[in-house]
Amino acid sequence: MNKEALVLVNRLQEEIDRDYTDIDLLLSLCTMDIICETMFGVHIGAQDKALNKYYTFVESVNRGMELIVERIGNCLHWSDFIYGFTRKGREMKKYLKIGEDFSRTIIKEKKERYLNGELKIGESKRNSLMDVLLEHHLQTKDFSEEDIREELITFTLAGHDTTATSMTWALYLVGLHPNVQSKIHEELDFVFGDDIGRPVTMDDFKDLKYLECVFKESSRLYPSAPIFARELIEDTIICGYPIPKGTTCLVEVFHLHRDEDVFPNPEVFDPDRFLPENSIHRHSFAYVPFSAGPRNCIVHSLPIYTAGHRKCNTLKEARK
């Protein structure tokens, strides 16, 4: 994560003299690099288009996510049958094939290395998710290569967009509040001291309490998943209205996080509201940026750590 975060910092330095920079695109590419190394164990170099043989895959994921959001907003496209005949439906099919071909190729290449003895089960000190799934596939008969591919694609899509979006909003809000920047820099100086250039470690996050509050507050105001659905498993009553079992209820996280009874002055960006003394009595489901319960986001911790690495490296560089 540090390596890719530093590539991002260098890319941002190249943008300093420009009037406008698409920070969301840069963060999206950085996230894709981190996701692919974590999930596939492959460095795809998404942040360097000129040298990147995988750029079509990166482009397919970015455009595919856009098409998914557009489809959700158009009820006429909810039917797979109808959507398949539309221009966007055909475009989506093309991008899906690119993603499938990419994942199948990577899985095949890694599997051959195991079968040829280049890699051995259980001996790797740093396994990617694909290594774990491949080892399970080679040891059992009830887990196919297609099962591996589906799991990898699920984690990739779930972790890519949410992480990039969270980081984009966090940097935007920090940029609007110099007082918050100052507090972050004070904390960075305390944790890193004179060795401001050293890599960020997981242990550092234990001491970066205010930075964690900043990330939580930005996710409160602009959650990556502003709405999610849950099916009731029993009859219930909400605000006096009886709702039968089996009903699909939509949880509007965007408005839930703006409940004045829970978050006073909800439109104000105030990281201090997530300090321990200010949140100790808050209901655990009052803040759900990655949904909650047994069906919460499967990679809910990934945005926190990847965004933390990038934010640390970005702000450390800005401090120099």
Number of C-alpha atoms within 10 A of each C-alpha: 22 17 13 24 25 18 18 21 20 13 14 15 13 10 14 10 8 7 6 8 12 9 16 15 15 19 25 23 24 25 31 28 23 27 25 22 19 18 20 23 18 16 16 22 23 26 23 14 14 9 11 14 13 14 18 16 21 24 16 19 22 19 14 21 16 13 17 13 10 13 17 11 11 9 9 11 18 12 10 10 10 11 16 15 11 12 10 17 18 13 15 21 13 13 21 16 13 18 20 15 14 15 20 16 12 15 21 12 10 20 20 12 12 16 11 10 9 10 15 12 14 10 8 11 6 9 15 17 18 24 23 15 21 23 15 16 17 16 11 10 8 9 14 14 17 13 13 22 21 13 15 21 17 13 17 20 16 17 24 26 21 22 25 25 22 24 27 20 20 21 19 12 19 18 12 11 12 11 11 20 19 13 13 22 18 14 17 21 15 13 16 15 11 9 9 17 12 11 17 17 11 11 8 15 18 10 14 17 15 20 22 19 18 25 24 22 23 23 24 26 24 19 23 22 19 20 16 14 11 13 11 14 11 10 11 12 9 7 5 7 8 10 15 13 12 12 13 13 12 11 15 13 23 19 13 20 23 19 14 11 8 16 19 11 12 16 13 11 18 18 18 15 16 19 14 11 9 10 14 10 9 12 9 10 11 16 21 20 27 23 23 15 9 7 9 13 18 14 17 17 12 18 24 17 16 23 24 22 23 25 19 23 25 19 16 19 15 11 14 7
